Structure formats: structure tokens, C-alpha cells
């Protein structure tokens, strides 16, 4: 089943419902959040917060859009709020240093499996400004259409296309360096 059904939302036991939502959408929300914050620990914490928000506001789901779209909207808004927060701008994570060392060790092993160009591309995408990164991520990594991205980000389809075009230009410039 692709989406959460009306019957499931109206269940008496909302603990079972949130468990089911987390099973179905947990990994994709975690990946989405990571694409915004570029830090595994922070992404895990924010993903937890997102599911708490979902749990508390499930009664506001009006069924005008797919449940997945509603949940992704919560996730995207939560990520954007976090990126604007004082905490994000002023707290430095020590884990990033250790994570970099760990990642470098992993990369040595992955060189056999992945080309260095792929790693460079992913890092370049993650360095894009958020408004460009999100459209690239949603389109290429999640396979969403321009229309779906437009609904998720609450912007016009032409804005999504413009951001996509600009993101590709920036990527091309940076990858040619």
C-alpha cells in the first residue's frame, strides 16, 4: 500500500499508526532531512522531531494531498526552521570532525565500488545553497516530478524549473574546476 489510508488515521490506537508511518516513511524522511543538514546525527534528531510533530498533528491532515506529501511538507518546513535557528548557526558539532575521519576511511574502501567522480558530484550537490540543493535532491534522488516538487516546496512550477536550471549551471561550473 503506497499511502496511509483514512481508516488507519481514524484508528483509536495512534501509537500503532505512528509506528506504521515510521516504518513506511522513516528512511525516506531521514534521507530528505540529511539532504538539508548534511550531518547524520542532526538528521536523526530532526527526523525524530518530525515524527513527533506528525503524531501531534495527525488530526490536521485534511486528505487534500497524499499523506506522504503532507509528511514531507512537515519535514521540509522543519528543516528550514532548523537551518534558520540560532542553534544551527551558533553550535559547532565536534562529531563532524570525527565523522570526516571516519568517512575518509570508508571512502578508501568505496573507491573500489564507486568512482571518485560520483563522490565529488554528491559533495558538490551538498555544497549547493539549500534552494538549489532541495530541487536537485527531490528530482534526481527521490524521482519526484516538477509538479510534485512545486507542491512540496509551495512554489510555482516555473520557479522549480528556474532553480533546477541554476543548480545545474552552478554544478557544471564547480565540477569543471
Residue pairs with C-beta under 8 A, 6 or more apart in sequence:
2 66
2 68
3 66
3 67
3 68
4 17
4 20
4 21
4 24
4 67
6 63
8 17
8 20
9 17
9 58
9 61
9 67
11 17
14 55
14 58
17 58
18 51
18 54
18 55
18 58
21 51
21 54
21 67
21 71
22 51
25 68
25 71
26 47
26 51
28 142
29 47
29 50
29 51
29 71
29 72
29 75
30 43
30 44
30 47
31 141
31 142
32 72
32 75
32 76
32 79
32 137
32 142
33 43
33 46
33 47
33 50
33 75
33 78
33 79
34 40
34 43
35 126
35 133
35 134
35 137
35 141
36 43
36 76
36 79
36 80
36 82
36 83
36 130
36 133
36 134
37 43
37 46
37 79
37 82
37 83
37 88
38 126
39 93
39 95
39 96
39 99
40 99
41 93
41 95
42 82
42 93
46 78
46 79
46 82
47 75
49 78
50 71
50 74
50 75
50 78
53 74
53 78
54 71
54 74
57 74
61 67
61 70
65 151
69 148
69 151
69 152
72 152
73 152
73 154
76 134
76 152
76 153
80 130
82 88
83 130
107 119
110 119
120 175
121 171
121 175
124 171
124 174
124 175
125 133
125 136
125 137
125 171
126 133
127 174
128 136
128 167
128 170
128 171
131 163
132 163
132 166
132 167
132 170
133 167
134 153
135 149
135 153
135 160
135 163
135 164
135 167
136 164
136 167
136 171
138 144
138 148
138 149
138 152
138 153
139 146
139 149
139 164
144 152
146 157
146 160
146 161
146 164
147 157
149 160
150 156
150 157
150 159
150 160
153 160
